[in-house]
């Protein structure tokens, strides 16, 4: 099968293959994002050794599965290893044999351990075995590429990337696999012979995000809303219970993560750490710090500063479309149909927020369209604190060339036309922002409109326009 997009990730894999030193690559990301697919397809399933952990199996079962993989690659041991130290000793023996399979171009020995966190069962010596294997042998093999992968991102982050013990600074490269951009979504759907318009792709993205597995489930014969109906509302819909499984597959003891997501989803601009700590089911301390770090690392939330008020601390905000949709429609299964909710006030309130999230996930495309990809620029949000009426800016881009883009984001059915009243509100918002912050930079009112501006329509005080097509670049 063809790898869609993933150019940066493929470049890292090519660097690993060209390297003259031992490489320890950690691949992680959320469930269904395509980690295993990327590695298997890049190497065309040609590994010196491949094994995968299995959910719910205890240590004895994991060792038996590992043993079967060893036998498939040439091990002659008849009985499963007694523990992980013996298992990795057998792997070393296999890799040292003359019959070991090597990459035909580079001569590398490529070892792929998939779903690594599942191998580390309770009270097992898995980490000890892996630590000993790498630190006493693997780290001295210049032709070895060890790839470890797992959906339980908290395990990868805690036990490998941030480990202060045997794996401290042992991971030489990492791939954090993120959801597809709109451009990659379009490429995937074209590969699937799905004749979606760009508006339909954006509509699907508002619910499913850029998760390849979810996008592959879309039926080309149905509209986006019909697909949502089929995937989530039907008794045997493929994604009917996906949200319940998502966080528990990623994080052990996911209750705190779920509570954080629920709290952040209720506040459009997000919450500070101090505000989250005051919620009883979340609490303060190291567990909150760890959960916020893991949610940020996995791309469910973002951490950002509010413009001109850094003393208030960093804000955290949900930026995963699928999570945001599930939170807004968490009573979804009690309803008869998604189609009856479409065009309701609740639907339009969610859709506006979801499009803002889409824009936040495509900041690079917005900057490229503005022609500032080579200029240092930081993205913020801002809320007024001393004005009446108040004002809120969900996206502003503070540039080092003395310009600030105040972005207004609109997802409408038809090309957008600014009314006189809306134009006045934008100018008032800009004036409140300038007055409260004391900013002396030029302010450019910027419209991000999925359907662009209506021909001959009123653009008012808008100085720059970004269309839906621009977000696909």
PyMOL commands that set and color helices and strands:
alter all, ss='L'
color gray80, all
select helices_A, chain A and resi 7-18+35-42+59-72+84-96+116-119+126-136+138-140+153-161+182-191+198-208+212-216+224-233+242-250+255-265+273-277+286-297+310-312+321-328+332-334+345-360+363-370+420-437+469-472
alter helices_A, ss='H'
color red, helices_A
select strands_A, chain A and resi 23-28+49-52+109-114+144-150+173-176+271-272+301-305+314-318+377-383+392-399+403-410+442-449+464-467
alter strands_A, ss='S'
color yellow, strands_A
deselect
rebuild
show_as cartoon
